[in-house]
Amino acid sequence: MNWNKRLFIHVMLVCALAATALAQEMTKEEWQKQMQELTAKRDELKNRMATLQSEVDNLKRQDSDKAAALKKCEDELMAMVGATAASMAAYEAELNRIDEKLNELARLSNQELWNRKKELDDVQSAITNAKKNKMSALPKYYDRLANQQSRLDALRKSLEGMTMTYTVGTWSKDRDCLWNIAKKPTIYDNAFLWPKIWQGNRDQIKNPDIIRPGQKLKIPPKAELTAEEKSAARRYWQNKQAAAVPNNP
Amino acid sequence: MKKSLWVMLVAGSLMALVGCSNKPSAEELQQLEALKAEVASLERQISTLDSERASLMRAIADKDAKLNQCTQDKTLVEQRLKAMQ
Protein backbone atom coordinates (compact mmCIF):
# COMPACT_ATOMS: atom_id res chain seq x y z
CA MET A 1 0.00 0.00 0.00
CA ASN A 2 1.49 3.33 -0.94
CA TRP A 3 1.55 6.19 1.50
CA ASN A 4 -1.20 8.12 -0.33
CA LYS A 5 -3.64 5.34 0.34
CA ARG A 6 -2.59 5.09 3.98
CA LEU A 7 -2.91 8.82 4.35
CA PHE A 8 -6.41 8.69 2.89
CA ILE A 9 -7.46 6.01 5.37
CA HIS A 10 -6.01 7.99 8.28
CA VAL A 11 -7.75 11.14 7.19
CA MET A 12 -11.06 9.32 6.91
CA LEU A 13 -10.63 7.84 10.36
CA VAL A 14 -9.80 11.19 11.90
CA CYS A 15 -12.78 12.79 10.14
CA ALA A 16 -15.09 10.08 11.43
CA LEU A 17 -13.83 10.58 14.99
CA ALA A 18 -14.20 14.33 14.73
CA ALA A 19 -17.73 13.98 13.35
CA THR A 20 -18.68 11.66 16.23
CA ALA A 21 -17.24 14.10 18.77
CA LEU A 22 -19.16 16.94 17.22
CA ALA A 23 -22.36 14.95 17.09
CA GLN A 24 -22.16 14.07 20.80
CA GLU A 25 -21.58 17.55 21.99
CA MET A 26 -24.49 19.95 22.29
CA THR A 27 -24.65 22.92 20.11
CA LYS A 28 -25.69 26.31 21.35
CA GLU A 29 -28.95 26.03 19.40
CA GLU A 30 -29.74 22.71 21.00
CA TRP A 31 -28.98 24.14 24.43
CA GLN A 32 -31.31 27.06 23.76
CA LYS A 33 -34.05 24.74 22.56
CA GLN A 34 -33.77 22.54 25.63
CA MET A 35 -33.68 25.56 27.92
CA GLN A 36 -36.84 26.90 26.31
CA GLU A 37 -38.63 23.55 26.57
CA LEU A 38 -37.60 23.00 30.17
CA THR A 39 -38.52 26.54 31.17
CA ALA A 40 -41.96 26.13 29.65
CA LYS A 41 -42.39 22.78 31.39
CA ARG A 42 -41.23 24.22 34.73
CA ASP A 43 -43.71 27.09 34.44
CA GLU A 44 -46.51 24.69 33.58
CA LEU A 45 -45.59 22.44 36.52
CA LYS A 46 -45.47 25.43 38.88
CA ASN A 47 -48.95 26.47 37.79
CA ARG A 48 -50.23 22.92 38.20
CA MET A 49 -48.65 22.67 41.62
CA ALA A 50 -50.21 25.95 42.74
CA THR A 51 -53.65 24.72 41.61
CA LEU A 52 -53.09 21.36 43.26
CA GLN A 53 -51.89 22.95 46.50
CA SER A 54 -54.97 25.13 46.60
CA GLU A 55 -57.19 22.06 45.99
CA VAL A 56 -55.40 20.14 48.77
CA ASP A 57 -55.80 23.06 51.18
CA ASN A 58 -59.48 23.26 50.34
CA LEU A 59 -59.91 19.50 50.83
CA LYS A 60 -58.11 19.69 54.18
CA ARG A 61 -60.58 22.35 55.32
CA GLN A 62 -63.50 20.20 54.10
CA ASP A 63 -62.09 17.14 55.87
CA SER A 64 -61.72 19.07 59.10
CA ASP A 65 -65.29 20.47 58.82
CA LYS A 66 -66.70 16.98 58.15
CA ALA A 67 -64.81 15.58 61.16
CA ALA A 68 -66.30 18.29 63.36
CA ALA A 69 -69.82 17.68 61.98
CA LEU A 70 -69.46 13.94 62.53
CA LYS A 71 -68.31 14.41 66.11
CA LYS A 72 -71.22 16.75 66.77
CA CYS A 73 -73.69 14.22 65.34
CA GLU A 74 -72.20 11.38 67.39
CA ASP A 75 -72.26 13.49 70.55
CA GLU A 76 -75.92 14.35 69.93
CA LEU A 77 -76.73 10.69 69.40
CA MET A 78 -75.05 9.78 72.70
CA ALA A 79 -76.91 12.60 74.46
CA MET A 80 -80.24 11.32 73.12
CA VAL A 81 -79.78 8.02 74.94
CA GLY A 82 -77.96 9.59 77.90
CA ALA A 83 -74.86 7.52 77.25
CA THR A 84 -71.33 8.20 78.39
CA ALA A 85 -68.22 6.26 77.45
CA ALA A 86 -68.32 4.45 80.80
CA SER A 87 -72.01 3.57 80.66
CA MET A 88 -71.62 2.31 77.11
CA ALA A 89 -68.71 0.11 78.15
CA ALA A 90 -70.79 -1.32 81.02
CA TYR A 91 -73.77 -1.90 78.73
CA GLU A 92 -71.58 -3.60 76.16
CA ALA A 93 -70.10 -5.82 78.89
CA GLU A 94 -73.63 -6.86 79.89
CA LEU A 95 -74.47 -7.74 76.29
CA ASN A 96 -71.25 -9.74 76.09
CA ARG A 97 -72.28 -11.68 79.21
CA ILE A 98 -75.64 -12.48 77.60
CA ASP A 99 -73.88 -13.65 74.45
CA GLU A 100 -71.54 -15.87 76.45
CA LYS A 101 -74.46 -17.41 78.35
CA LEU A 102 -76.36 -18.03 75.12
CA ASN A 103 -73.28 -19.66 73.58
CA GLU A 104 -72.94 -21.87 76.63
CA LEU A 105 -76.60 -22.91 76.55
CA ALA A 106 -76.52 -23.48 72.79
CA ARG A 107 -73.77 -26.07 73.25
CA LEU A 108 -75.96 -28.20 75.57
CA SER A 109 -78.01 -31.20 74.53
CA ASN A 110 -81.79 -30.80 74.82
CA GLN A 111 -81.75 -32.94 77.93
CA GLU A 112 -79.10 -30.78 79.59
CA LEU A 113 -80.87 -27.65 78.43
CA TRP A 114 -84.11 -28.88 79.95
CA ASN A 115 -82.37 -29.39 83.27
CA ARG A 116 -80.98 -25.88 83.10
CA LYS A 117 -84.07 -24.24 81.65
CA LYS A 118 -84.22 -21.81 84.55
CA GLU A 119 -81.11 -20.23 83.07
CA LEU A 120 -83.13 -19.48 79.94
CA ASP A 121 -85.44 -17.42 82.12
CA ASP A 122 -82.44 -15.65 83.63
CA VAL A 123 -81.18 -14.80 80.16
CA GLN A 124 -84.66 -13.60 79.18
CA SER A 125 -84.79 -11.27 82.14
CA ALA A 126 -81.27 -9.98 81.34
CA ILE A 127 -82.38 -9.27 77.75
CA THR A 128 -85.59 -7.62 78.95
CA ASN A 129 -83.61 -5.38 81.32
CA ALA A 130 -81.15 -4.49 78.59
CA LYS A 131 -84.06 -3.56 76.31
CA LYS A 132 -85.38 -1.17 78.93
CA ASN A 133 -82.14 0.82 78.80
CA LYS A 134 -82.30 3.77 76.38
CA MET A 135 -79.00 2.67 74.89
CA SER A 136 -80.84 -0.28 73.37
CA ALA A 137 -82.24 2.20 70.84
CA LEU A 138 -78.77 2.67 69.34
CA PRO A 139 -78.61 0.64 66.12
CA LYS A 140 -75.56 -1.39 67.08
CA TYR A 141 -77.19 -2.53 70.34
CA TYR A 142 -80.74 -2.74 68.98
CA ASP A 143 -79.73 -5.25 66.31
CA ARG A 144 -77.57 -7.19 68.75
CA LEU A 145 -80.40 -7.49 71.27
CA ALA A 146 -82.78 -8.60 68.52
CA ASN A 147 -80.28 -11.29 67.59
CA GLN A 148 -79.93 -12.41 71.22
CA GLN A 149 -83.70 -12.57 71.61
CA SER A 150 -84.07 -14.70 68.50
CA ARG A 151 -81.28 -17.04 69.69
CA LEU A 152 -83.02 -17.43 73.03
CA ASP A 153 -86.36 -18.05 71.32
CA ALA A 154 -84.72 -20.74 69.21
CA LEU A 155 -83.38 -22.43 72.34
CA ARG A 156 -86.84 -22.35 73.92
CA LYS A 157 -88.34 -23.73 70.72
CA SER A 158 -85.94 -26.66 70.81
CA LEU A 159 -87.51 -27.64 74.15
CA GLU A 160 -91.06 -27.33 72.86
CA GLY A 161 -92.91 -30.62 72.65
CA MET A 162 -90.12 -32.29 74.55
CA THR A 163 -91.36 -34.62 77.28
CA MET A 164 -89.23 -34.90 80.35
CA THR A 165 -89.77 -37.66 82.80
CA TYR A 166 -89.19 -37.87 86.50
CA THR A 167 -88.98 -41.13 88.43
CA VAL A 168 -90.72 -40.83 91.76
CA GLY A 169 -88.53 -41.57 94.74
CA THR A 170 -89.61 -42.64 98.22
CA TRP A 171 -91.24 -40.32 100.70
CA SER A 172 -88.88 -41.30 103.46
CA LYS A 173 -85.78 -40.56 101.41
CA ASP A 174 -86.82 -38.05 98.72
CA ARG A 175 -89.95 -36.51 100.21
CA ASP A 176 -91.50 -36.86 96.75
CA CYS A 177 -95.03 -35.58 96.28
CA LEU A 178 -96.35 -33.51 93.36
CA TRP A 179 -95.87 -30.28 95.32
CA ASN A 180 -92.24 -31.10 96.20
CA ILE A 181 -91.45 -32.40 92.73
CA ALA A 182 -92.76 -29.18 91.12
CA LYS A 183 -90.67 -27.19 93.62
CA LYS A 184 -87.41 -28.83 92.55
CA PRO A 185 -85.12 -26.34 90.71
CA THR A 186 -84.60 -28.90 87.95
CA ILE A 187 -88.37 -29.29 87.42
CA TYR A 188 -90.34 -26.02 87.73
CA ASP A 189 -88.72 -24.37 90.71
CA ASN A 190 -92.30 -23.43 91.60
CA ALA A 191 -94.42 -25.68 93.83
CA PHE A 192 -97.65 -24.02 92.68
CA LEU A 193 -97.24 -25.58 89.25
CA TRP A 194 -97.88 -29.08 90.66
CA PRO A 195 -101.32 -29.32 88.89
CA LYS A 196 -99.41 -29.27 85.60
CA ILE A 197 -97.72 -32.57 86.51
CA TRP A 198 -101.01 -33.98 87.71
CA GLN A 199 -102.92 -33.05 84.55
CA GLY A 200 -100.04 -34.21 82.39
CA ASN A 201 -100.24 -37.65 83.99
CA ARG A 202 -104.01 -38.17 84.35
CA ASP A 203 -103.58 -41.68 82.97
CA GLN A 204 -101.56 -42.75 85.99
CA ILE A 205 -102.50 -40.26 88.71
CA LYS A 206 -106.11 -40.44 89.79
CA ASN A 207 -105.54 -38.91 93.20
CA PRO A 208 -102.76 -36.30 93.27
CA ASP A 209 -102.01 -37.16 96.89
CA ILE A 210 -101.00 -40.65 95.87
CA ILE A 211 -97.95 -41.31 93.73
CA ARG A 212 -95.88 -44.45 93.96
CA PRO A 213 -92.09 -44.82 94.13
CA GLY A 214 -90.69 -45.86 90.76
CA GLN A 215 -93.56 -44.22 88.86
CA LYS A 216 -92.31 -42.38 85.76
CA LEU A 217 -94.05 -39.02 85.53
CA LYS A 218 -94.10 -36.92 82.37
CA ILE A 219 -93.05 -33.34 83.11
CA PRO A 220 -94.77 -30.89 80.73
CA PRO A 221 -92.76 -27.76 79.80
CA LYS A 222 -92.75 -24.99 82.35
CA ALA A 223 -95.49 -22.45 81.72
CA GLU A 224 -98.33 -20.67 83.45
CA LEU A 225 -101.15 -23.00 84.56
CA THR A 226 -103.82 -23.42 81.90
CA ALA A 227 -107.48 -22.78 82.70
CA GLU A 228 -108.03 -26.55 82.80
CA GLU A 229 -105.15 -27.06 85.24
CA LYS A 230 -106.37 -24.22 87.46
CA SER A 231 -109.85 -25.66 87.47
CA ALA A 232 -108.51 -29.13 88.40
CA ALA A 233 -106.52 -27.60 91.24
CA ARG A 234 -109.59 -25.73 92.47
CA ARG A 235 -111.64 -28.94 92.45
CA TYR A 236 -108.88 -30.71 94.34
CA TRP A 237 -108.80 -28.08 97.10
CA GLN A 238 -112.61 -28.01 97.32
CA ASN A 239 -112.73 -31.80 97.71
CA LYS A 240 -109.95 -31.65 100.27
CA GLN A 241 -111.82 -28.96 102.22
CA ALA A 242 -115.09 -30.93 102.05
CA ALA A 243 -113.33 -34.04 103.29
CA ALA A 244 -111.87 -32.12 106.22
CA VAL A 245 -115.31 -30.87 107.39
CA PRO A 246 -116.73 -33.43 109.90
CA ASN A 247 -120.00 -35.00 108.79
CA ASN A 248 -123.12 -33.98 110.63
CA PRO A 249 -124.37 -36.73 112.82
CA MET B 1 7.68 16.11 3.32
CA LYS B 2 4.50 15.62 1.41
CA LYS B 3 3.22 13.34 4.16
CA SER B 4 3.77 15.85 6.99
CA LEU B 5 2.11 18.52 4.89
CA TRP B 6 -1.03 16.42 4.50
CA VAL B 7 -1.14 15.56 8.16
CA MET B 8 -0.82 19.17 9.21
CA LEU B 9 -3.47 20.19 6.73
CA VAL B 10 -5.98 17.65 7.94
CA ALA B 11 -5.27 18.25 11.63
CA GLY B 12 -5.54 21.99 11.15
CA SER B 13 -8.87 21.65 9.37
CA LEU B 14 -10.25 19.44 12.08
CA MET B 15 -9.13 21.78 14.86
CA ALA B 16 -10.72 24.64 13.07
CA LEU B 17 -13.91 22.67 12.53
CA VAL B 18 -14.21 21.54 16.16
CA GLY B 19 -12.86 24.72 17.73
CA CYS B 20 -15.01 27.08 15.78
CA SER B 21 -18.31 25.13 16.32
CA ASN B 22 -20.99 26.97 18.37
CA LYS B 23 -20.97 25.21 21.83
CA PRO B 24 -22.68 26.30 25.08
CA SER B 25 -20.35 27.37 27.87
CA ALA B 26 -19.86 25.36 31.06
CA GLU B 27 -21.95 27.89 32.96
CA GLU B 28 -24.79 27.50 30.48
CA LEU B 29 -24.62 23.73 30.74
CA GLN B 30 -24.80 24.04 34.52
CA GLN B 31 -27.84 26.27 34.11
CA LEU B 32 -29.46 23.57 31.98
CA GLU B 33 -28.74 20.89 34.57
CA ALA B 34 -30.18 23.06 37.34
CA LEU B 35 -33.33 23.57 35.31
CA LYS B 36 -33.66 19.82 34.73
CA ALA B 37 -33.27 19.20 38.46
CA GLU B 38 -35.90 21.83 39.24
CA VAL B 39 -38.36 20.22 36.81
CA ALA B 40 -37.74 16.77 38.31
CA SER B 41 -38.25 18.12 41.81
CA LEU B 42 -41.52 19.80 40.77
CA GLU B 43 -42.73 16.54 39.23
CA ARG B 44 -42.02 14.73 42.50
CA GLN B 45 -43.86 17.36 44.54
CA ILE B 46 -46.86 17.19 42.20
CA SER B 47 -46.94 13.43 42.55
CA THR B 48 -46.94 13.77 46.36
CA LEU B 49 -49.72 16.36 46.22
CA ASP B 50 -51.73 14.11 43.88
CA SER B 51 -51.51 11.28 46.40
CA GLU B 52 -52.45 13.61 49.25
CA ARG B 53 -55.45 14.90 47.30
CA ALA B 54 -56.64 11.35 46.55
CA SER B 55 -56.22 10.36 50.19
CA LEU B 56 -58.15 13.44 51.38
CA MET B 57 -60.95 12.77 48.91
CA ARG B 58 -61.26 9.20 50.24
CA ALA B 59 -61.29 10.46 53.84
CA ILE B 60 -63.99 13.02 53.01
CA ALA B 61 -66.12 10.39 51.24
CA ASP B 62 -65.74 8.12 54.26
CA LYS B 63 -66.78 10.89 56.66
CA ASP B 64 -69.71 11.79 54.42
CA ALA B 65 -70.95 8.21 54.57
CA LYS B 66 -70.52 8.12 58.36
CA LEU B 67 -72.28 11.45 58.75
CA ASN B 68 -75.15 10.24 56.61
CA GLN B 69 -75.38 7.07 58.70
CA CYS B 70 -75.27 9.07 61.92
CA THR B 71 -78.13 11.29 60.74
CA GLN B 72 -80.21 8.23 59.87
CA ASP B 73 -79.33 6.68 63.24
CA LYS B 74 -80.54 9.79 65.05
CA THR B 75 -83.92 9.60 63.33
CA LEU B 76 -84.18 5.90 64.10
CA VAL B 77 -83.17 6.33 67.75
CA GLU B 78 -85.69 9.14 68.14
CA GLN B 79 -88.48 6.87 66.86
CA ARG B 80 -87.39 3.99 69.07
CA LEU B 81 -87.18 6.18 72.17
CA LYS B 82 -90.70 7.44 71.48
CA ALA B 83 -91.88 3.85 71.16
CA MET B 84 -90.20 2.95 74.45
CA GLN B 85 -92.10 5.67 76.36
Interface residues (C-beta under 8 A of the other chain):
Chain A: W3 L7 H10 V11 V14 C15 A18 A21 L22 E25 M26 T27 K28 E29 W31 Q34 M35 L38 T39 K41 R42 L45 K46 R48 M49 L52 Q53 E55 V56 L59 K60 Q62 D63 K66 A67 A69 L70 C73 E74 E76 L77 M80 V81 K132 K134 S136 A137 L138 P139 Y142
Chain B: K3 W6 V7 V10 A11 L14 L17 V18 S21 N22 K23 P24 E28 L29 Q31 L32 L35 K36 E38 V39 L42 E43 Q45 I46 L49 D50 E52 R53 L56 M57 A59 I60 K63 D64 K66 L67 C70 T71 D73 K74 L76 V77 E78 R80 L81 M84
